[in-house]
């Protein structure tokens, strides 16, 4: 979405949705509730800040002079548990790994994301023009989130009771950076079905980044988003499941995973920007079904179809599920053929979304 003056509409995107943090903020254990409340307060502030930067003008990152657009240009910062971004520079492109595992994981995750987009889809960084990739680690005290703020990635360390370090799952890194890809392409509005598509696209490519890094086929992949993020003792496996939405967790502190798998259980709510992190389970499941039906490596056919639909220029910023489904069917037919078209259409039909 754009503003009246033609600028990109700011979107502050977090991996942990506000309804989850709100649930945690009411936990009886203060070691769980206090970090969740602080995280909620910070996220509310950042959303306001992103709106202001559209009016004032956000910082624009440029490729350093002499740098090649087909190579990543990564810089990792450390706020040392403050909230002053970006923090102190602790690693830059080409430097050796250090002793801080969070720094090394962030650096590797940015690289894995860059590699998938370049080698599979021919995209030069998230903006298509070699945009430098910046990330900050150790943000805040027990910060229970990771986010893309329109300019860079930011990772919290988690509270240690529910969430661990947010640099652990590479799909979380890929998810948040893909919000940048969406920002620079279809720029999907962050509300209702278009917002759920925005979230789903990030889950799709976050999962593909993990699968590509591990060399997994669609049949071998776990189709979980954020596996390894939940602390020991939490009743759950991840933040979301694309294979079985609604089953990722069922925990006394977190509550139960609310994602639906089909339109029959679509959630109508005013929270979470109209349930963008909840109803994303529907297009997530459609992608999983398409990828499984097409077989092989999911990034080759299903991923290419979704990428074409996202970046082809026909996807409107206020697109609904049926609009996106129709474009994926068109992309499947034009790039591959009748068999792939049938697999994609059937996947959407199974979740209750019909192509036009």
Number of C-alpha atoms within 10 A of each C-alpha: 18 14 11 8 8 8 12 15 20 25 23 18 24 23 22 17 20 20 17 20 22 16 16 23 23 16 16 10 12 12 15 22 20 17 23 28 19 18 24 22 11 14 19 13 11 17 15 13 14 19 16 13 14 17 13 9 11 14 9 8 12 10 15 12 6 6 12 13 18 17 16 24 22 21 22 25 22 24 19 15 16 12 15 13 15 18 19 14 14 16 18 15 15 10 10 8 14 11 7 10 13 22 23 16 19 28 23 17 24 24 19 21 27 25 22 22 20 20 11 13 15 12 19 20 27 23 16 16 14 22 20 22 23 21 25 27 30 25 26 22 17 24 27 29 27 26 25 22 21 23 17 19 24 28 27 25 23 27 21 18 16 21 22 22 25 29 28 20 21 26 27 30 33 27 31 26 30 25 29 24 22 22 22 16 19 21 26 28 23 25 18 25 23 24 26 28 30 28 29 26 25 27 31 28 26 26 26 28 26 26 23 22 15 11 13 17 17 23 14 13 18 15 24 22 25 27 20 18 22 22 17 13 9 17 18 20 19 20 23 27 26 28 21 17 22 19 19 24 20 16 14 12 20 22 13 16 20 22 24 23 26 21 17 11 14 17 16 11 12 10 14 17 16 19 24 24 27 27 28 30 31 28 32 29 26 26 25 21 23 24 24 20 20 19 15 16 21 26 25 16 19 29 21 19 25 23 19 20 23 24 15 13 10 14 20 17 19 19 20 17 22 17 19 23 25 20 21 25 25 21 23 26 17 13 13 14 13 12 12 22 21 16 20 29 21 20 24 26 16 16 21 20 23 16 19 11
